[in-house]
Amino acid sequence: MQYGRPYNSGAAGTGILDTFKNAFSQPDNGLIQLIYINIAVFVVFSLLHVLFYFMQATGVYYTLESYFLIPASIHSFIRQPWSLITYFFMHGGFMHILFNMLFLYWFGLIIKEYLGGSKVISLYVLGGITGGLLYLFMYNLVPPFTQNVDSSAMLGASGAVYAVVVGAAVLMPNYIMHLMFFGPVKIKYIALVYVFISLVNTTGANAGGNLAHLGGAAMGYLYIKQLQAGNDLGRPVHWFLTFVKSLFKPQPKVKVSYKRSTKFSGTTSTTTKTTKASQEEIDAILDKISQSGYESLSADEKQKLFNAGK
């Protein structure tokens, strides 16, 4: 005899779908969206791997997977240029995706808190692209790597995550994280250690992956420095995502609106409320955070920074 709990048919699946849809319907939720996409891709390819294994067709699976990895050979890359994007949503195992997502979440929260979720997406995408380009450059032009160019391909979000890690460290270098066995540590030192480890390991078995780490780290530094100078390198990413989202949203009906004017002494004036801060104000706020910390900001400065992040 079997015993079980009452359940609603399809409730689990509906719950997962609802959670996924809610993550993409909420504003300024870029960090969680990236994590969910990575998890979804990992689950799909893991299930496909199992399926093809039982079908005794693992060769077919690896051929399929190869179209989403970035090949080192420039000739192979030209035939699948989309892999410059898809490779940093792929992972080679549970521990691989686990640590990447943990670091993305920890350091991405800092970027989201001070700059908004859209900046997390920009750092992630630009870091992944830069890491992939450096990988291609080194494997096709630098002698120690060219001998392996035809047999190498890369996957993993580490380069993209390194951009977020270094970006957070450049934005808030004195932000403190509490690490097991080490206690409170400023994130600028955490970032430096990870960059140093990747640099040393460019001579090892995972040279390509570590080159991607360095490319992502360089983009993380450049992105925040340019943002502080008033240049947002992530504008093309924002534009593309806005365009894609617009394809899935119904167009609103055109409404006619009227402005109400108030007359004073025979003249008419229209009053509008402006909450958007100038770039100079944002730069001053970021400088204040770097020197005195986020808690030193006034309520008005916090609001301006939040609005600018959106």
One Martini backbone bead per residue (centre of mass of N, CA, C, O) as a GRO file, in nm:
protein
  310
    1MET     BB    1   0.098   0.035   0.021
    2GLN     BB    2   0.030   0.375  -0.054
    3TYR     BB    3   0.143   0.700   0.039
    4GLY     BB    4   0.008   1.041   0.021
    5ARG     BB    5  -0.017   1.361  -0.082
    6PRO     BB    6  -0.196   1.604  -0.163
    7TYR     BB    7  -0.245   1.739  -0.502
    8ASN     BB    8  -0.179   1.955  -0.768
    9SER     BB    9  -0.182   1.941  -1.086
   10GLY     BB   10   0.108   2.117  -1.190
   11ALA     BB   11   0.216   2.302  -0.958
   12ALA     BB   12   0.523   2.293  -0.983
   13GLY     BB   13   0.552   2.391  -1.272
   14THR     BB   14   0.396   2.655  -1.231
   15GLY     BB   15   0.582   2.774  -1.013
   16ILE     BB   16   0.836   2.793  -1.187
   17LEU     BB   17   0.718   2.969  -1.412
   18ASP     BB   18   0.629   3.202  -1.230
   19THR     BB   19   0.907   3.271  -1.120
   20PHE     BB   20   1.036   3.331  -1.392
   21LYS     BB   21   0.835   3.553  -1.486
   22ASN     BB   22   0.869   3.743  -1.241
   23ALA     BB   23   1.172   3.807  -1.286
   24PHE     BB   24   1.093   3.952  -1.579
   25SER     BB   25   0.869   4.169  -1.459
   26GLN     BB   26   1.063   4.301  -1.284
   27PRO     BB   27   1.222   4.569  -1.190
   28ASP     BB   28   1.551   4.575  -1.154
   29ASN     BB   29   1.637   4.230  -1.218
   30GLY     BB   30   1.911   4.139  -1.359
   31LEU     BB   31   2.057   3.944  -1.169
   32ILE     BB   32   1.839   3.718  -1.151
   33GLN     BB   33   1.810   3.673  -1.454
   34LEU     BB   34   2.095   3.564  -1.504
   35ILE     BB   35   2.075   3.322  -1.314
   36TYR     BB   36   1.830   3.185  -1.446
   37ILE     BB   37   1.950   3.144  -1.725
   38ASN     BB   38   2.187   2.966  -1.640
   39ILE     BB   39   2.018   2.744  -1.510
   40ALA     BB   40   1.841   2.670  -1.753
   41VAL     BB   41   2.071   2.587  -1.943
   42PHE     BB   42   2.191   2.368  -1.761
   43VAL     BB   43   1.940   2.187  -1.743
   44VAL     BB   44   1.895   2.132  -2.043
   45PHE     BB   45   2.183   2.009  -2.105
   46SER     BB   46   2.170   1.786  -1.893
   47LEU     BB   47   1.923   1.639  -2.009
   48LEU     BB   48   2.042   1.590  -2.290
   49HIS     BB   49   2.278   1.419  -2.198
   50VAL     BB   50   2.111   1.190  -2.081
   51LEU     BB   51   1.945   1.121  -2.330
   52PHE     BB   52   2.189   1.057  -2.524
   53TYR     BB   53   2.307   0.836  -2.348
   54PHE     BB   54   2.059   0.636  -2.365
   55MET     BB   55   2.088   0.652  -2.695
   56GLN     BB   56   2.387   0.627  -2.775
   57ALA     BB   57   2.455   0.970  -2.850
   58THR     BB   58   2.699   1.157  -2.744
   59GLY     BB   59   2.812   1.272  -3.007
   60VAL     BB   60   2.566   1.448  -3.070
   61TYR     BB   61   2.577   1.622  -2.822
   62TYR     BB   62   2.867   1.745  -2.864
   63THR     BB   63   2.793   1.875  -3.130
   64LEU     BB   64   2.572   2.057  -3.022
   65GLU     BB   65   2.741   2.202  -2.802
   66SER     BB   66   2.965   2.330  -2.992
   67TYR     BB   67   2.770   2.567  -3.098
   68PHE     BB   68   2.803   2.718  -2.791
   69LEU     BB   69   3.096   2.727  -2.819
   70ILE     BB   70   3.411   2.878  -2.824
   71PRO     BB   71   3.635   2.874  -3.064
   72ALA     BB   72   3.969   2.927  -3.126
   73SER     BB   73   3.923   2.918  -3.413
   74ILE     BB   74   3.856   3.155  -3.647
   75HIS     BB   75   3.723   2.974  -3.863
   76SER     BB   76   3.508   2.854  -3.671
   77PHE     BB   77   3.389   3.120  -3.561
   78ILE     BB   78   3.270   3.233  -3.829
   79ARG     BB   79   3.043   2.995  -3.830
   80GLN     BB   80   2.984   3.090  -3.497
   81PRO     BB   81   2.937   3.396  -3.367
   82TRP     BB   82   2.728   3.344  -3.128
   83SER     BB   83   2.942   3.219  -2.923
   84LEU     BB   84   3.024   3.494  -2.788
   85ILE     BB   85   2.757   3.458  -2.606
   86THR     BB   86   2.684   3.154  -2.529
   87TYR     BB   87   2.936   3.061  -2.362
   88PHE     BB   88   2.846   3.247  -2.093
   89PHE     BB   89   2.592   3.013  -2.041
   90MET     BB   90   2.793   2.784  -1.997
   91HIS     BB   91   2.853   2.454  -1.835
   92GLY     BB   92   3.056   2.170  -1.699
   93GLY     BB   93   2.912   2.183  -1.405
   94PHE     BB   94   2.802   2.223  -1.090
   95MET     BB   95   3.050   2.374  -0.965
   96HIS     BB   96   3.081   2.579  -1.186
   97ILE     BB   97   2.802   2.723  -1.151
   98LEU     BB   98   2.799   2.775  -0.850
   99PHE     BB   99   3.044   2.975  -0.824
  100ASN     BB  100   2.956   3.176  -1.036
  101MET     BB  101   2.679   3.251  -0.900
  102LEU     BB  102   2.784   3.342  -0.628
  103PHE     BB  103   2.966   3.575  -0.731
  104LEU     BB  104   2.749   3.721  -0.889
  105TYR     BB  105   2.569   3.778  -0.643
  106TRP     BB  106   2.757   3.919  -0.441
  107PHE     BB  107   2.868   4.146  -0.647
  108GLY     BB  108   2.600   4.226  -0.786
  109LEU     BB  109   2.466   4.362  -0.539
  110ILE     BB  110   2.647   4.610  -0.540
  111ILE     BB  111   2.576   4.718  -0.817
  112LYS     BB  112   2.270   4.732  -0.772
  113GLU     BB  113   2.264   4.925  -0.525
  114TYR     BB  114   2.429   5.173  -0.682
  115LEU     BB  115   2.333   5.127  -1.016
  116GLY     BB  116   2.177   4.876  -1.090
  117GLY     BB  117   2.071   4.604  -1.283
  118SER     BB  118   2.166   4.697  -1.571
  119LYS     BB  119   2.475   4.703  -1.497
  120VAL     BB  120   2.508   4.402  -1.458
  121ILE     BB  121   2.448   4.320  -1.746
  122SER     BB  122   2.668   4.485  -1.883
  123LEU     BB  123   2.910   4.358  -1.743
  124TYR     BB  124   2.857   4.066  -1.821
  125VAL     BB  125   2.852   4.094  -2.132
  126LEU     BB  126   3.117   4.255  -2.177
  127GLY     BB  127   3.300   4.053  -2.029
  128GLY     BB  128   3.241   3.807  -2.208
  129ILE     BB  129   3.331   3.932  -2.477
  130THR     BB  130   3.620   4.012  -2.395
  131GLY     BB  131   3.712   3.729  -2.314
  132GLY     BB  132   3.666   3.600  -2.597
  133LEU     BB  133   3.856   3.789  -2.760
  134LEU     BB  134   4.116   3.725  -2.606
  135TYR     BB  135   4.115   3.426  -2.666
  136LEU     BB  136   4.135   3.452  -2.975
  137PHE     BB  137   4.389   3.621  -2.991
  138MET     BB  138   4.590   3.432  -2.838
  139TYR     BB  139   4.532   3.158  -3.009
  140ASN     BB  140   4.617   3.308  -3.298
  141LEU     BB  141   4.906   3.484  -3.205
  142VAL     BB  142   5.028   3.318  -2.963
  143PRO     BB  143   5.251   3.067  -2.950
  144PRO     BB  144   5.169   2.893  -2.689
  145PHE     BB  145   4.859   2.861  -2.827
  146THR     BB  146   4.855   2.785  -3.139
  147GLN     BB  147   4.898   2.467  -3.108
  148ASN     BB  148   4.573   2.454  -2.983
  149VAL     BB  149   4.350   2.584  -3.170
  150ASP     BB  150   4.198   2.323  -3.306
  151SER     BB  151   4.131   2.186  -2.992
  152SER     BB  152   3.975   2.448  -2.886
  153ALA     BB  153   3.735   2.535  -2.626
  154MET     BB  154   3.479   2.749  -2.467
  155LEU     BB  155   3.333   2.775  -2.132
  156GLY     BB  156   3.172   3.010  -1.934
  157ALA     BB  157   3.114   3.284  -1.683
  158SER     BB  158   3.382   3.396  -1.560
  159GLY     BB  159   3.446   3.650  -1.726
  160ALA     BB  160   3.179   3.794  -1.657
  161VAL     BB  161   3.216   3.780  -1.346
  162TYR     BB  162   3.483   3.938  -1.328
  163ALA     BB  163   3.357   4.207  -1.412
  164VAL     BB  164   3.182   4.232  -1.157
  165VAL     BB  165   3.399   4.209  -0.943
  166VAL     BB  166   3.581   4.447  -1.038
  167GLY     BB  167   3.363   4.660  -1.055
  168ALA     BB  168   3.298   4.659  -0.751
  169ALA     BB  169   3.592   4.728  -0.657
  170VAL     BB  170   3.605   5.005  -0.802
  171LEU     BB  171   3.351   5.135  -0.681
  172MET     BB  172   3.399   4.961  -0.380
  173PRO     BB  173   3.694   4.903  -0.234
  174ASN     BB  174   3.592   4.919   0.095
  175TYR     BB  175   3.420   4.693   0.086
  176ILE     BB  176   3.293   4.448   0.314
  177MET     BB  177   3.378   4.105   0.361
  178HIS     BB  178   3.290   3.792   0.510
  179LEU     BB  179   3.527   3.542   0.560
  180MET     BB  180   3.616   3.239   0.587
  181PHE     BB  181   3.903   3.245   0.805
  182PHE     BB  182   3.938   3.586   0.760
  183GLY     BB  183   3.704   3.772   0.762
  184PRO     BB  184   3.735   4.092   0.711
  185VAL     BB  185   3.728   4.209   0.361
  186LYS     BB  186   3.827   4.384   0.107
  187ILE     BB  187   3.734   4.370  -0.227
  188LYS     BB  188   4.003   4.460  -0.358
  189TYR     BB  189   4.160   4.205  -0.257
  190ILE     BB  190   3.990   3.986  -0.385
  191ALA     BB  191   4.030   4.077  -0.678
  192LEU     BB  192   4.340   4.064  -0.686
  193VAL     BB  193   4.369   3.762  -0.626
  194TYR     BB  194   4.203   3.656  -0.870
  195VAL     BB  195   4.376   3.785  -1.090
  196PHE     BB  196   4.643   3.656  -1.011
  197ILE     BB  197   4.557   3.360  -1.046
  198SER     BB  198   4.488   3.384  -1.349
  199LEU     BB  199   4.765   3.474  -1.446
  200VAL     BB  200   4.925   3.222  -1.351
  201ASN     BB  201   4.713   3.011  -1.509
  202THR     BB  202   4.797   3.067  -1.819
  203THR     BB  203   5.005   2.801  -1.803
  204GLY     BB  204   4.783   2.599  -1.794
  205ALA     BB  205   4.518   2.395  -1.875
  206ASN     BB  206   4.324   2.673  -1.831
  207ALA     BB  207   4.414   2.917  -2.014
  208GLY     BB  208   4.160   3.022  -2.159
  209GLY     BB  209   3.991   3.087  -1.906
  210ASN     BB  210   4.201   3.291  -1.781
  211LEU     BB  211   4.192   3.489  -2.013
  212ALA     BB  212   3.893   3.558  -1.975
  213HIS     BB  213   3.922   3.673  -1.694
  214LEU     BB  214   4.107   3.913  -1.776
  215GLY     BB  215   3.912   4.041  -1.976
  216GLY     BB  216   3.683   4.089  -1.774
  217ALA     BB  217   3.844   4.257  -1.570
  218ALA     BB  218   3.916   4.489  -1.763
  219MET     BB  219   3.620   4.570  -1.818
  220GLY     BB  220   3.537   4.634  -1.528
  221TYR     BB  221   3.732   4.871  -1.496
  222LEU     BB  222   3.654   5.040  -1.748
  223TYR     BB  223   3.351   5.075  -1.700
  224ILE     BB  224   3.362   5.235  -1.430
  225LYS     BB  225   3.552   5.462  -1.520
  226GLN     BB  226   3.364   5.560  -1.750
  227LEU     BB  227   3.117   5.614  -1.574
  228GLN     BB  228   3.261   5.831  -1.396
  229ALA     BB  229   3.314   6.005  -1.675
  230GLY     BB  230   3.017   5.968  -1.841
  231ASN     BB  231   3.050   5.671  -1.975
  232ASP     BB  232   2.834   5.427  -2.127
  233LEU     BB  233   2.917   5.110  -2.248
  234GLY     BB  234   2.607   4.980  -2.214
  235ARG     BB  235   2.412   5.097  -2.433
  236PRO     BB  236   2.388   4.866  -2.644
  237VAL     BB  237   2.264   4.669  -2.443
  238HIS     BB  238   2.017   4.832  -2.367
  239TRP     BB  239   1.901   4.862  -2.650
  240PHE     BB  240   1.867   4.561  -2.718
  241LEU     BB  241   1.684   4.483  -2.476
  242THR     BB  242   1.460   4.684  -2.539
  243PHE     BB  243   1.394   4.569  -2.816
  244VAL     BB  244   1.321   4.281  -2.729
  245LYS     BB  245   1.095   4.357  -2.526
  246SER     BB  246   0.911   4.505  -2.739
  247LEU     BB  247   0.829   4.236  -2.894
  248PHE     BB  248   0.655   4.129  -2.615
  249LYS     BB  249   0.488   4.397  -2.624
  250PRO     BB  250   0.212   4.559  -2.621
  251GLN     BB  251   0.080   4.820  -2.775
  252PRO     BB  252  -0.024   5.108  -2.680
  253LYS     BB  253  -0.260   5.323  -2.671
  254VAL     BB  254  -0.338   5.619  -2.789
  255LYS     BB  255  -0.306   5.917  -2.596
  256VAL     BB  256  -0.457   6.213  -2.496
  257SER     BB  257  -0.290   6.492  -2.356
  258TYR     BB  258  -0.303   6.749  -2.103
  259LYS     BB  259  -0.194   7.059  -2.008
  260ARG     BB  260  -0.178   7.237  -1.711
  261SER     BB  261  -0.215   7.578  -1.665
  262THR     BB  262  -0.074   7.870  -1.500
  263LYS     BB  263  -0.160   8.195  -1.420
  264PHE     BB  264   0.067   8.485  -1.409
  265SER     BB  265   0.034   8.800  -1.478
  266GLY     BB  266  -0.040   8.709  -1.793
  267THR     BB  267   0.113   8.437  -1.766
  268THR     BB  268   0.242   8.118  -1.877
  269SER     BB  269   0.298   7.815  -1.685
  270THR     BB  270   0.490   7.505  -1.661
  271THR     BB  271   0.506   7.243  -1.428
  272THR     BB  272   0.793   7.040  -1.353
  273LYS     BB  273   0.931   6.737  -1.231
  274THR     BB  274   1.273   6.684  -1.132
  275THR     BB  275   1.480   6.377  -1.062
  276LYS     BB  276   1.723   6.409  -1.244
  277ALA     BB  277   2.049   6.384  -1.240
  278SER     BB  278   2.343   6.489  -1.300
  279GLN     BB  279   2.655   6.384  -1.376
  280GLU     BB  280   2.800   6.552  -1.161
  281GLU     BB  281   2.634   6.448  -0.921
  282ILE     BB  282   2.702   6.148  -0.952
  283ASP     BB  283   3.009   6.175  -0.926
  284ALA     BB  284   2.999   6.299  -0.640
  285ILE     BB  285   2.859   6.059  -0.506
  286LEU     BB  286   3.072   5.840  -0.576
  287ASP     BB  287   3.302   5.981  -0.427
  288LYS     BB  288   3.168   5.976  -0.148
  289ILE     BB  289   3.152   5.669  -0.125
  290SER     BB  290   3.460   5.608  -0.150
  291GLN     BB  291   3.530   5.784   0.114
  292SER     BB  292   3.251   5.730   0.325
  293GLY     BB  293   3.018   5.582   0.214
  294TYR     BB  294   2.684   5.518   0.185
  295GLU     BB  295   2.586   5.634   0.472
  296SER     BB  296   2.672   5.944   0.398
  297LEU     BB  297   2.421   5.977   0.257
  298SER     BB  298   2.157   6.127   0.164
  299ALA     BB  299   1.838   6.087   0.072
  300ASP     BB  300   1.868   6.247  -0.193
  301GLU     BB  301   2.123   6.099  -0.300
  302LYS     BB  302   2.002   5.814  -0.306
  303GLN     BB  303   1.777   5.879  -0.506
  304LYS     BB  304   1.956   5.974  -0.740
  305LEU     BB  305   2.116   5.707  -0.768
  306PHE     BB  306   1.872   5.526  -0.823
  307ASN     BB  307   1.768   5.673  -1.076
  308ALA     BB  308   2.031   5.641  -1.240
  309GLY     BB  309   2.035   5.329  -1.238
  310LYS     BB  310   1.755   5.311  -1.402
   0.00000   0.00000   0.00000
